[in-house]
Amino acid sequence: MAAANDNIQIALIGAGGMGSGDAKMASGIPGVKLIAVCDIYDGRLQRAKERWGDGLFTTRDYREVLARRDIDAVIIATPDHWHKQITVDALGAGKHVYCEKPMVHSIDEGGAVIDAQQKSGKTFQVGSQYVSSLVYQKARELLKSGAIGEINLVEAWLDRNTAIGAWQYSIPPDASTSNIDWDRFLGNAPKRPFEPIRLFRWRNYVDYGTGVAGDLFVHLLSGLHLATGSLGPTRVYATGGQYFWKDGRDVPDLMLALLDYPKTEQHPAFTVSLKVNFESALPQESFGVKFVGSDGTITTGYSELTLSRHPRETEPGYTIGTFPKAVQDEFLREYRARYPESRPTADSMRPDKEETFTPPPEADAHTLHHRNFYAAVRAGRPSIEDAVFGLRAAGPALLTNVSYFERRTCGWDPNTMRRV
């Protein structure tokens, strides 16, 4: 635990786009200071010094970062296949850890991260920012209050139609084995000759990334789990394919998934549909989660929530036109005895009642997520998205990959966080 007036000194491991953004946000928080950066591409280490000063310690080997006693916490923003090992090593070295999502590259790695967090006593947080979003906190409040009745369906989507959105990241023209530690990048992945596209566009390959599931489905499930209080689904099915980005990637650019969530004390059983499309006719990026209940809907976006109430009909209605006239009259007498006619009012004539909630501009979910992490570090308490929460979101998300590649429905135990 850092003293109240001390800086929390941090290091960045993995200085790509996401990691550099994380470091910028973290170093902008009062009392947090970036002092070290690790990356296997020398150009990113040079860029880090350009941004944060020549006094920055830089290295290709993350173990040199963990060996420093003056570093309190690390941000892990490497390719997914390095998340588990660096996290376990960092927690073992007594560092607090902010690890980008997904928490692990494969479901089987989750137990090791949970054990490492529990044994270390350090703060660990997964970098899926919707857990800190005021929008999803409001959704949770509304769902708990019964604002839309009993939830039965959740529709979630994150669509993109740009090259950058589809992970077509730029490759530096100077990329070579002289300034890139290729073997260190590969780590436990299959050995292969130097191929810079696999490093700078690693999300496109199952050896290093987790595709749509780990990059985007896990975001949707994290927000959904926060809002509903759910531990996870019991059954997962996914389909999709490569329809537009036929660029050598081995993961789909369109993916659809259905997940069945069981009944709990907090909510009835419901079904979730997830969708990601990398070449849609929609705006540059379309994101949302729609909670459908018996009495209305809650629709969330990046920074807005809309509550639309649709109260249940008080009368079931009738279809008696094919009955004999005498039978119709008898039916109507009995029907009106049960459902008396009511006089229309101005309120009853109104269509759907909608309310929109918008957080203040400064309540950016990404910034709030970093603030929550460093507040937990300073207070010596668990984070809002610890390793158990992280696996409960990552496990079902990664299981959609299993379903997609193996072309079958998969079972999941949300309590034990294991495949069944």
ROMAR-252656 format. One record per residue (C-alpha): chain; y, z, x; residue number from 1. Coordinates in steps of 0.001 Angstrom, whole numbers. Layout:
% ROMAR-252656
+--------+---------+---------+---------+------+
: lodren :      c2 :      c3 :      c1 : seke :
+--------+---------+---------+---------+------+
:      A :       Y :       Z :       X :  NUM :
...
+--------+---------+---------+---------+------+
END
This chain:
% ROMAR-252656
+--------+---------+---------+---------+------+
: lodren :      c2 :      c3 :      c1 : seke :
+--------+---------+---------+---------+------+
:      A :       0 :       0 :       0 :    1 :
:      A :    3408 :    -978 :    1361 :    2 :
:      A :    6121 :    1651 :    1536 :    3 :
:      A :    8847 :    1294 :   -1091 :    4 :
:      A :   11436 :      53 :    1404 :    5 :
:      A :    9125 :   -1940 :    3683 :    6 :
:      A :    8630 :   -5677 :    3664 :    7 :
:      A :    5267 :   -6971 :    2528 :    8 :
:      A :    4498 :   -9355 :    5391 :    9 :
:      A :    2428 :  -12342 :    4357 :   10 :
:      A :     649 :  -15355 :    5815 :   11 :
:      A :    -104 :  -18721 :    4253 :   12 :
:      A :   -3551 :  -20220 :    4849 :   13 :
:      A :   -3476 :  -23848 :    3782 :   14 :
:      A :      12 :  -25375 :    3923 :   15 :
:      A :    -414 :  -28322 :    1558 :   16 :
:      A :    1709 :  -28909 :   -1513 :   17 :
:      A :     435 :  -25976 :   -3570 :   18 :
:      A :     338 :  -23563 :    -664 :   19 :
:      A :    3842 :  -24459 :     506 :   20 :
:      A :    5102 :  -23983 :   -3039 :   21 :
:      A :    3403 :  -20597 :   -3235 :   22 :
:      A :    4925 :  -19535 :      87 :   23 :
:      A :    8397 :  -20620 :   -1036 :   24 :
:      A :    8138 :  -18595 :   -4237 :   25 :
:      A :    6680 :  -15562 :   -2495 :   26 :
:      A :    9257 :  -15519 :     289 :   27 :
:      A :   12011 :  -15664 :   -2319 :   28 :
:      A :   10921 :  -12294 :   -3729 :   29 :
:      A :   12928 :   -9373 :   -2300 :   30 :
:      A :   10812 :   -7372 :     140 :   31 :
:      A :    8342 :  -10174 :     863 :   32 :
:      A :    8452 :  -11955 :    4236 :   33 :
:      A :    6414 :  -14935 :    5432 :   34 :
:      A :    5515 :  -14504 :    9120 :   35 :
:      A :    2504 :  -16772 :    9709 :   36 :
:      A :    1073 :  -20112 :    8577 :   37 :
:      A :   -2376 :  -21582 :    9191 :   38 :
:      A :   -3392 :  -25204 :    8654 :   39 :
:      A :   -5786 :  -27644 :   10312 :   40 :
:      A :   -3135 :  -30433 :   10446 :   41 :
:      A :    -531 :  -29852 :   13177 :   42 :
:      A :    2086 :  -31765 :   11204 :   43 :
:      A :    2060 :  -29128 :    8482 :   44 :
:      A :    2454 :  -26369 :   11051 :   45 :
:      A :    5466 :  -28201 :   12457 :   46 :
:      A :    6895 :  -28621 :    8966 :   47 :
:      A :    6390 :  -24910 :    8284 :   48 :
:      A :    8529 :  -24044 :   11310 :   49 :
:      A :   11171 :  -26491 :   10139 :   50 :
:      A :   11297 :  -24695 :    6810 :   51 :
:      A :   10875 :  -21056 :    7826 :   52 :
:      A :   11999 :  -20910 :   11458 :   53 :
:      A :   10614 :  -21254 :   14972 :   54 :
:      A :    9657 :  -17576 :   14981 :   55 :
:      A :    6844 :  -18292 :   12575 :   56 :
:      A :    3355 :  -17724 :   13991 :   57 :
:      A :    1189 :  -20821 :   13462 :   58 :
:      A :   -2470 :  -21540 :   14101 :   59 :
:      A :   -5341 :  -23801 :   13094 :   60 :
:      A :   -7775 :  -20863 :   12908 :   61 :
:      A :   -7354 :  -18507 :    9920 :   62 :
:      A :   -9233 :  -15777 :   11795 :   63 :
:      A :   -6237 :  -15417 :   14135 :   64 :
:      A :   -4129 :  -14642 :   11058 :   65 :
:      A :   -6593 :  -12036 :    9797 :   66 :
:      A :   -6693 :  -10363 :   13206 :   67 :
:      A :   -2954 :   -9583 :   13089 :   68 :
:      A :   -2227 :   -5995 :   12104 :   69 :
:      A :    1306 :   -6854 :   10977 :   70 :
:      A :     108 :   -9059 :    8092 :   71 :
:      A :    -351 :   -7244 :    4780 :   72 :
:      A :   -1368 :  -10091 :    2487 :   73 :
:      A :   -2463 :  -13731 :    2608 :   74 :
:      A :   -2071 :  -16687 :     301 :   75 :
:      A :   -5206 :  -18851 :     323 :   76 :
:      A :   -4397 :  -22423 :    -717 :   77 :
:      A :   -7093 :  -24346 :    1131 :   78 :
:      A :   -9484 :  -26882 :    -393 :   79 :
:      A :  -11800 :  -25154 :   -2856 :   80 :
:      A :  -14852 :  -25106 :    -598 :   81 :
:      A :  -13089 :  -22640 :    1723 :   82 :
:      A :  -11893 :  -20178 :    -978 :   83 :
:      A :  -14869 :  -17844 :   -1032 :   84 :
:      A :  -15349 :  -17457 :    2731 :   85 :
:      A :  -11695 :  -16921 :    3604 :   86 :
:      A :  -11255 :  -14526 :     675 :   87 :
:      A :  -14250 :  -12417 :    1709 :   88 :
:      A :  -13105 :  -12385 :    5345 :   89 :
:      A :   -9511 :  -11517 :    4390 :   90 :
:      A :  -10513 :   -8645 :    2114 :   91 :
:      A :  -12890 :   -7430 :    4803 :   92 :
:      A :   -9999 :   -7456 :    7267 :   93 :
:      A :   -7972 :   -5210 :    4948 :   94 :
:      A :   -5615 :   -7885 :    3613 :   95 :
:      A :   -4433 :   -8259 :      35 :   96 :
:      A :   -5290 :  -11738 :   -1251 :   97 :
:      A :   -3612 :  -14262 :   -3525 :   98 :
:      A :   -6159 :  -17073 :   -3877 :   99 :
:      A :   -5406 :  -20349 :   -5595 :  100 :
:      A :   -7617 :  -21357 :   -8488 :  101 :
:      A :  -10438 :  -21967 :   -8914 :  102 :
:      A :  -11526 :  -18726 :   -7304 :  103 :
:      A :  -14722 :  -20328 :   -5998 :  104 :
:      A :  -16161 :  -23775 :   -5270 :  105 :
:      A :  -19479 :  -22975 :   -6964 :  106 :
:      A :  -20440 :  -20396 :   -9578 :  107 :
:      A :  -22936 :  -18712 :   -7249 :  108 :
:      A :  -20107 :  -17706 :   -4891 :  109 :
:      A :  -18408 :  -15522 :   -7506 :  110 :
:      A :  -20463 :  -12390 :   -6937 :  111 :
:      A :  -19539 :  -12238 :   -3257 :  112 :
:      A :  -15809 :  -12329 :   -4078 :  113 :
:      A :  -16152 :   -9608 :   -6726 :  114 :
:      A :  -18112 :   -7409 :   -4307 :  115 :
:      A :  -15595 :   -7974 :   -1505 :  116 :
:      A :  -12685 :   -7025 :   -3749 :  117 :
:      A :  -14390 :   -3868 :   -4989 :  118 :
:      A :  -15418 :   -2744 :   -1501 :  119 :
:      A :  -12020 :   -3443 :      50 :  120 :
:      A :   -9877 :   -1564 :   -2462 :  121 :
:      A :   -7237 :   -4240 :   -1891 :  122 :
:      A :   -5305 :   -6212 :   -4488 :  123 :
:      A :   -6797 :   -9612 :   -5245 :  124 :
:      A :   -5249 :  -12139 :   -7606 :  125 :
:      A :   -6227 :  -15657 :   -8627 :  126 :
:      A :   -3363 :  -18147 :   -8747 :  127 :
:      A :   -3673 :  -19338 :  -12345 :  128 :
:      A :    -159 :  -18608 :  -13521 :  129 :
:      A :    -673 :  -18770 :  -17289 :  130 :
:      A :   -2081 :  -15261 :  -17120 :  131 :
:      A :    1502 :  -14154 :  -16370 :  132 :
:      A :    3117 :  -16511 :  -18886 :  133 :
:      A :    5238 :  -14913 :  -21601 :  134 :
:      A :    4101 :  -17755 :  -23856 :  135 :
:      A :     447 :  -16677 :  -23660 :  136 :
:      A :    1366 :  -13028 :  -23915 :  137 :
:      A :    3187 :  -13895 :  -27159 :  138 :
:      A :     135 :  -15851 :  -28344 :  139 :
:      A :   -2027 :  -12777 :  -27688 :  140 :
:      A :     375 :  -10585 :  -29658 :  141 :
:      A :     385 :  -12989 :  -32619 :  142 :
:      A :   -3392 :  -13414 :  -32637 :  143 :
:      A :   -3914 :   -9641 :  -32563 :  144 :
:      A :   -1537 :   -9210 :  -35493 :  145 :
:      A :   -3519 :  -11704 :  -37581 :  146 :
:      A :    -615 :  -14145 :  -37791 :  147 :
:      A :   -2950 :  -17105 :  -38310 :  148 :
:      A :   -5891 :  -15270 :  -39849 :  149 :
:      A :   -9307 :  -15697 :  -38258 :  150 :
:      A :   -9387 :  -18123 :  -35337 :  151 :
:      A :  -12084 :  -20809 :  -35563 :  152 :
:      A :  -11014 :  -23563 :  -33165 :  153 :
:      A :   -8990 :  -23950 :  -29976 :  154 :
:      A :   -7891 :  -27406 :  -28784 :  155 :
:      A :   -6596 :  -27566 :  -25204 :  156 :
:      A :   -5451 :  -30576 :  -23199 :  157 :
:      A :   -3724 :  -31507 :  -19954 :  158 :
:      A :   -3113 :  -35254 :  -19623 :  159 :
:      A :   -1399 :  -37192 :  -16817 :  160 :
:      A :    -594 :  -40843 :  -16282 :  161 :
:      A :     899 :  -40894 :  -12789 :  162 :
:      A :    -731 :  -41550 :   -9432 :  163 :
:      A :     351 :  -38161 :   -8063 :  164 :
:      A :    -967 :  -36488 :  -11213 :  165 :
:      A :   -4314 :  -38170 :  -10514 :  166 :
:      A :   -4381 :  -36692 :   -6972 :  167 :
:      A :   -3281 :  -39859 :   -5139 :  168 :
:      A :   -1475 :  -37744 :   -2560 :  169 :
:      A :     275 :  -39307 :     438 :  170 :
:      A :   -1585 :  -39619 :    3752 :  171 :
:      A :     549 :  -39068 :    6878 :  172 :
:      A :     602 :  -42148 :    9142 :  173 :
:      A :      -9 :  -40008 :   12237 :  174 :
:      A :   -3259 :  -38496 :   10940 :  175 :
:      A :   -5824 :  -38484 :   13769 :  176 :
:      A :   -8415 :  -36288 :   15424 :  177 :
:      A :   -5808 :  -35305 :   18006 :  178 :
:      A :   -3665 :  -33455 :   15461 :  179 :
:      A :   -6306 :  -32559 :   12841 :  180 :
:      A :   -9193 :  -30139 :   13308 :  181 :
:      A :  -11678 :  -32226 :   11334 :  182 :
:      A :  -14717 :  -30023 :   11951 :  183 :
:      A :  -12845 :  -26947 :   10778 :  184 :
:      A :  -11799 :  -28781 :    7603 :  185 :
:      A :  -15404 :  -29730 :    6857 :  186 :
:      A :  -16634 :  -26162 :    7268 :  187 :
:      A :  -19837 :  -25809 :    5253 :  188 :
:      A :  -19470 :  -29282 :    3699 :  189 :
:      A :  -21748 :  -32124 :    4834 :  190 :
:      A :  -20859 :  -33448 :    8292 :  191 :
:      A :  -19280 :  -36911 :    8391 :  192 :
:      A :  -16984 :  -38983 :   10644 :  193 :
:      A :  -13213 :  -38506 :   10509 :  194 :
:      A :  -11818 :  -39891 :    7253 :  195 :
:      A :   -8296 :  -38625 :    6537 :  196 :
:      A :   -8329 :  -39692 :    2883 :  197 :
:      A :  -10974 :  -37038 :    2256 :  198 :
:      A :   -8702 :  -34369 :    3714 :  199 :
:      A :   -5399 :  -35307 :    2075 :  200 :
:      A :   -7009 :  -36246 :   -1261 :  201 :
:      A :   -9765 :  -33662 :   -1181 :  202 :
:      A :   -9626 :  -32982 :   -4931 :  203 :
:      A :  -11304 :  -36364 :   -5458 :  204 :
:      A :  -14548 :  -35283 :   -3776 :  205 :
:      A :  -17174 :  -32752 :   -4873 :  206 :
:      A :  -17843 :  -31735 :   -1253 :  207 :
:      A :  -14440 :  -30009 :   -1060 :  208 :
:      A :  -12979 :  -29824 :   -4572 :  209 :
:      A :  -14042 :  -29194 :   -8144 :  210 :
:      A :  -12357 :  -32116 :   -9890 :  211 :
:      A :  -10871 :  -31824 :  -13343 :  212 :
:      A :  -12846 :  -28665 :  -14055 :  213 :
:      A :  -11535 :  -26550 :  -11179 :  214 :
:      A :   -8025 :  -27976 :  -11020 :  215 :
:      A :   -7161 :  -28091 :  -14711 :  216 :
:      A :   -9819 :  -26762 :  -17104 :  217 :
:      A :   -9627 :  -23399 :  -15354 :  218 :
:      A :   -5885 :  -23213 :  -16160 :  219 :
:      A :   -6574 :  -23845 :  -19831 :  220 :
:      A :   -9360 :  -21270 :  -19967 :  221 :
:      A :   -7288 :  -18637 :  -18140 :  222 :
:      A :   -4506 :  -18867 :  -20730 :  223 :
:      A :   -7026 :  -18961 :  -23556 :  224 :
:      A :   -8871 :  -15870 :  -22311 :  225 :
:      A :   -5635 :  -13939 :  -21960 :  226 :
:      A :   -4531 :  -14850 :  -25487 :  227 :
:      A :   -7847 :  -14204 :  -27236 :  228 :
:      A :   -9210 :  -11380 :  -25090 :  229 :
:      A :  -12424 :  -13398 :  -24792 :  230 :
:      A :  -14881 :  -12908 :  -21950 :  231 :
:      A :  -16100 :  -16495 :  -22120 :  232 :
:      A :  -18379 :  -18935 :  -23951 :  233 :
:      A :  -22144 :  -18925 :  -24356 :  234 :
:      A :  -22676 :  -22696 :  -24377 :  235 :
:      A :  -20937 :  -25565 :  -22544 :  236 :
:      A :  -21183 :  -29326 :  -22871 :  237 :
:      A :  -19084 :  -31975 :  -21104 :  238 :
:      A :  -18833 :  -35740 :  -20904 :  239 :
:      A :  -16401 :  -38321 :  -19526 :  240 :
:      A :  -16296 :  -40779 :  -16661 :  241 :
:      A :  -14278 :  -42792 :  -14142 :  242 :
:      A :  -12302 :  -45262 :  -16214 :  243 :
:      A :   -9121 :  -46026 :  -14298 :  244 :
:      A :   -9026 :  -44449 :  -10823 :  245 :
:      A :  -11879 :  -46363 :   -9217 :  246 :
:      A :  -10661 :  -45478 :   -5744 :  247 :
:      A :  -13808 :  -44060 :   -4170 :  248 :
:      A :  -13546 :  -40652 :   -5807 :  249 :
:      A :  -16766 :  -39104 :   -7015 :  250 :
:      A :  -15315 :  -37016 :   -9865 :  251 :
:      A :  -14268 :  -38229 :  -13344 :  252 :
:      A :  -10688 :  -39126 :  -14276 :  253 :
:      A :  -11391 :  -38440 :  -17959 :  254 :
:      A :  -13313 :  -35377 :  -19058 :  255 :
:      A :  -14003 :  -33819 :  -22451 :  256 :
:      A :  -15778 :  -30518 :  -22984 :  257 :
:      A :  -16920 :  -28352 :  -25882 :  258 :
:      A :  -17471 :  -24622 :  -25437 :  259 :
:      A :  -18926 :  -22214 :  -28013 :  260 :
:      A :  -17438 :  -18702 :  -27955 :  261 :
:      A :  -19433 :  -15873 :  -29558 :  262 :
:      A :  -18333 :  -13384 :  -32177 :  263 :
:      A :  -16882 :  -10153 :  -30762 :  264 :
:      A :  -15144 :   -7056 :  -32118 :  265 :
:      A :  -11812 :   -8787 :  -31507 :  266 :
:      A :  -12510 :  -12165 :  -33139 :  267 :
:      A :  -15107 :  -14261 :  -34966 :  268 :
:      A :  -17032 :  -17027 :  -33229 :  269 :
:      A :  -14991 :  -20140 :  -32439 :  270 :
:      A :  -15273 :  -23462 :  -30646 :  271 :
:      A :  -13038 :  -24748 :  -27837 :  272 :
:      A :  -12370 :  -28373 :  -26984 :  273 :
:      A :  -10925 :  -29239 :  -23564 :  274 :
:      A :   -9516 :  -32623 :  -22543 :  275 :
:      A :   -8047 :  -34093 :  -19371 :  276 :
:      A :   -7107 :  -37771 :  -19113 :  277 :
:      A :   -5581 :  -39259 :  -15960 :  278 :
:      A :   -4434 :  -42529 :  -17528 :  279 :
:      A :   -3197 :  -41887 :  -21023 :  280 :
:      A :    -495 :  -43446 :  -23161 :  281 :
:      A :    1208 :  -40061 :  -23307 :  282 :
:      A :    4278 :  -38860 :  -21368 :  283 :
:      A :    3999 :  -38178 :  -17651 :  284 :
:      A :    2197 :  -34920 :  -18315 :  285 :
:      A :    1137 :  -33537 :  -21666 :  286 :
:      A :     -61 :  -29949 :  -21796 :  287 :
:      A :    -903 :  -27651 :  -24664 :  288 :
:      A :   -3268 :  -25213 :  -26305 :  289 :
:      A :   -3569 :  -25131 :  -30091 :  290 :
:      A :   -5148 :  -22079 :  -31725 :  291 :
:      A :   -6375 :  -22960 :  -35210 :  292 :
:      A :   -6930 :  -20140 :  -37674 :  293 :
:      A :   -7718 :  -19711 :  -41342 :  294 :
:      A :   -4037 :  -19150 :  -42184 :  295 :
:      A :   -2161 :  -21266 :  -39654 :  296 :
:      A :   -1859 :  -22483 :  -36084 :  297 :
:      A :    -290 :  -21382 :  -32812 :  298 :
:      A :     583 :  -24207 :  -30397 :  299 :
:      A :    1620 :  -23428 :  -26843 :  300 :
:      A :    3165 :  -25576 :  -24138 :  301 :
:      A :    4552 :  -24820 :  -20681 :  302 :
:      A :    7506 :  -22856 :  -21992 :  303 :
:      A :    7329 :  -22809 :  -25762 :  304 :
:      A :    5184 :  -21467 :  -28589 :  305 :
:      A :    5221 :  -22641 :  -32192 :  306 :
:      A :    3725 :  -20571 :  -34987 :  307 :
:      A :    2960 :  -22543 :  -38141 :  308 :
:      A :    1679 :  -20594 :  -41125 :  309 :
:      A :    -563 :  -22236 :  -43722 :  310 :
:      A :   -1602 :  -19481 :  -46152 :  311 :
:      A :   -4919 :  -19973 :  -47865 :  312 :
:      A :   -4756 :  -21486 :  -51336 :  313 :
:      A :   -4938 :  -18833 :  -54035 :  314 :
:      A :   -6762 :  -21251 :  -56320 :  315 :
:      A :   -9825 :  -23303 :  -55351 :  316 :
:      A :   -8864 :  -26155 :  -57721 :  317 :
:      A :  -11269 :  -28051 :  -59919 :  318 :
:      A :  -12863 :  -31456 :  -60491 :  319 :
:      A :  -13819 :  -31632 :  -64167 :  320 :
:      A :  -12802 :  -35170 :  -65145 :  321 :
:      A :  -16399 :  -36320 :  -65595 :  322 :
:      A :  -17320 :  -33406 :  -67887 :  323 :
:      A :  -17315 :  -33790 :  -71708 :  324 :
:      A :  -14018 :  -32677 :  -73293 :  325 :
:      A :  -15531 :  -29540 :  -74819 :  326 :
:      A :  -17006 :  -28536 :  -71447 :  327 :
:      A :  -13648 :  -29181 :  -69760 :  328 :
:      A :  -11910 :  -26885 :  -72248 :  329 :
:      A :  -14498 :  -24141 :  -71727 :  330 :
:      A :  -14217 :  -24487 :  -67925 :  331 :
:      A :  -10394 :  -24267 :  -68060 :  332 :
:      A :  -10454 :  -21142 :  -70263 :  333 :
:      A :  -12709 :  -19369 :  -67765 :  334 :
:      A :  -10766 :  -20745 :  -64774 :  335 :
:      A :   -7365 :  -19594 :  -66089 :  336 :
:      A :   -8774 :  -16198 :  -66944 :  337 :
:      A :   -9596 :  -15826 :  -63248 :  338 :
:      A :   -6581 :  -17719 :  -61849 :  339 :
:      A :   -3582 :  -17323 :  -64178 :  340 :
:      A :    -869 :  -19950 :  -63875 :  341 :
:      A :    2116 :  -18780 :  -61862 :  342 :
:      A :    5668 :  -20003 :  -62142 :  343 :
:      A :    6848 :  -21977 :  -59119 :  344 :
:      A :    9511 :  -20417 :  -56912 :  345 :
:      A :   11780 :  -21822 :  -54252 :  346 :
:      A :    9598 :  -20193 :  -51621 :  347 :
:      A :    6393 :  -21696 :  -52990 :  348 :
:      A :    7973 :  -25162 :  -52889 :  349 :
:      A :    8654 :  -24989 :  -49183 :  350 :
:      A :    6262 :  -26774 :  -46779 :  351 :
:      A :    4804 :  -25155 :  -43673 :  352 :
:      A :    6734 :  -22205 :  -42312 :  353 :
:      A :    7291 :  -22612 :  -38575 :  354 :
:      A :    8745 :  -20325 :  -35952 :  355 :
:      A :    9386 :  -21293 :  -32342 :  356 :
:      A :    9443 :  -18846 :  -29436 :  357 :
:      A :   10990 :  -19842 :  -26115 :  358 :
:      A :   11109 :  -17528 :  -23053 :  359 :
:      A :   14369 :  -17343 :  -21087 :  360 :
:      A :   14705 :  -19962 :  -18303 :  361 :
:      A :   14206 :  -17388 :  -15549 :  362 :
:      A :   10798 :  -16412 :  -16981 :  363 :
:      A :    8935 :  -19193 :  -15178 :  364 :
:      A :    5199 :  -18425 :  -15287 :  365 :
:      A :    4613 :  -19394 :  -11646 :  366 :
:      A :    7381 :  -17104 :  -10395 :  367 :
:      A :    6271 :  -14263 :  -12661 :  368 :
:      A :    2707 :  -14596 :  -11367 :  369 :
:      A :    3820 :  -14112 :   -7759 :  370 :
:      A :    6072 :  -11217 :   -8734 :  371 :
:      A :    3171 :   -9553 :  -10526 :  372 :
:      A :     964 :   -9897 :   -7450 :  373 :
:      A :    3427 :   -8342 :   -5007 :  374 :
:      A :    4302 :   -5587 :   -7490 :  375 :
:      A :     585 :   -4742 :   -7636 :  376 :
:      A :     334 :   -4802 :   -3824 :  377 :
:      A :    3298 :   -2469 :   -3505 :  378 :
:      A :    1931 :     -97 :   -6156 :  379 :
:      A :   -1616 :    -189 :   -4771 :  380 :
:      A :   -3132 :   -1212 :   -8099 :  381 :
:      A :   -5355 :   -4050 :   -9370 :  382 :
:      A :   -3760 :   -7350 :  -10290 :  383 :
:      A :   -3602 :   -8909 :  -13737 :  384 :
:      A :   -6066 :  -11629 :  -12671 :  385 :
:      A :   -8680 :   -9975 :  -10511 :  386 :
:      A :  -11983 :  -11401 :   -9306 :  387 :
:      A :  -13842 :  -10613 :  -12532 :  388 :
:      A :  -11200 :  -12350 :  -14654 :  389 :
:      A :  -11184 :  -15177 :  -12117 :  390 :
:      A :  -14922 :  -15763 :  -12371 :  391 :
:      A :  -14899 :  -15528 :  -16158 :  392 :
:      A :  -12447 :  -18448 :  -16169 :  393 :
:      A :  -13855 :  -20403 :  -13214 :  394 :
:      A :  -17527 :  -20000 :  -14192 :  395 :
:      A :  -17385 :  -21845 :  -17545 :  396 :
:      A :  -14929 :  -24375 :  -16117 :  397 :
:      A :  -17255 :  -25222 :  -13224 :  398 :
:      A :  -20187 :  -25261 :  -15625 :  399 :
:      A :  -18577 :  -28292 :  -17278 :  400 :
:      A :  -19179 :  -30109 :  -13969 :  401 :
:      A :  -22846 :  -29132 :  -14089 :  402 :
:      A :  -23067 :  -30391 :  -17657 :  403 :
:      A :  -21275 :  -33641 :  -16783 :  404 :
:      A :  -23323 :  -34504 :  -13705 :  405 :
:      A :  -26668 :  -33313 :  -15080 :  406 :
:      A :  -25996 :  -34722 :  -18578 :  407 :
:      A :  -27093 :  -31630 :  -20457 :  408 :
:      A :  -25844 :  -28620 :  -22347 :  409 :
:      A :  -25562 :  -25459 :  -20235 :  410 :
:      A :  -25857 :  -21802 :  -21195 :  411 :
:      A :  -23558 :  -19039 :  -19902 :  412 :
:      A :  -23644 :  -15264 :  -20216 :  413 :
:      A :  -19994 :  -14116 :  -20410 :  414 :
:      A :  -20920 :  -10494 :  -19779 :  415 :
:      A :  -22977 :  -10921 :  -16614 :  416 :
:      A :  -21083 :  -14106 :  -15608 :  417 :
:      A :  -24303 :  -15984 :  -14902 :  418 :
:      A :  -25890 :  -19234 :  -16000 :  419 :
:      A :  -28678 :  -18839 :  -18529 :  420 :
+--------+---------+---------+---------+------+
END
